Amino acid sequence: FEARLVDMAAVDRGPHLVAERWEGERGRSVLLIGHLDTVFEEDEAFQTFVREGDTARGPGVSDMKGGDVVVIYALKALQAMGALDGTR
């Protein structure tokens, strides 16, 4: 994978992480996307991150984790059926 941060200062937000993997012209393109809207400015009333021992609470702590699991297993399923290697 090649990963890079895309600056989003023009819209007053932090950078977006973009990761890509290219293997020539084989296979189909797959776009996987998650959201980046769970962490806010430090002075926002909603921004109350708390860590107590090995437990963390606050915006972004569990958000998008289920979506990440779905993305990983979708990739596994696509790979198993040959959809990522140009055989289907």
N, C-alpha and C positions, 0 to 999 in steps of 0.2 A: 504494500500500500504506500501511496504517497499522500502525506497529510499536510495541510496548510491552514492557516488562519486567514479568514477574509475580514478585513476591517469594515466595521459597520458604524463608524463615527458619524457619518452623514445623517443617520437616523437616531443618533444618541443612544446607541446600544453597544454592548461588547462584541467582540469578534465572533464569527461563525466558524466552526471547525468543519472542514471539507476533507474527506478521505476518498481517494480514488485508486482503483486497481485496473490496469490496462494490460491485456494480453493479445496484442495484435488486433486483427479484425474478426476473430472467432467469437461465436456466441452472440447473445443479445445483450442490450444494455439493461441494467437494473438500477432503479433509483430507490434509495432507502432514505427516509427523512424522519427526523424527530423534531420536537419543538424546543425552543430555547427561552421560553417566557416564564420560568419559575423563579428566577433570582432577580430581585429588584434593587434599586439604589439603597445604600446603607441607611439613609435617613427616612425611608418609608416606614410607616407604622406597621405594615404587614411583615416587614423583614425582621423576624424574631427567631433567629437561629440559636438553639441551645444544645449544648453537648453535656450529657451527664454520664460519666463513665464511658461505656461502649454504646450508648444510645444517643442518637441525634434527632432533634425535632426542628422543623422549620420548612420554609418553602424550598422545594426542590429535593428534599431528602428521599422521598419515595416516588415522586412524580416522574413519569417516563420510564421507570424501571420495567414495568410490564410490557410496554411498547418495545423496549430493547430486547426482551426475551422473544417476543413475537417476531421481530426482525431476524434474530439469530436462527430461530427454527424455520422461518420461511426460506432463508438462504440454504439451510440444510436440506429442506424438501426439494427446492429447485435443483440443488446439486445432485441429489439422489436420483432425480428423474432425467438428468442430463441436460437441463435447461440452461445451465451456465457454461457448458463446454462446447456448444455449437452442434451437439448431436441430435437435438430436437428442434 
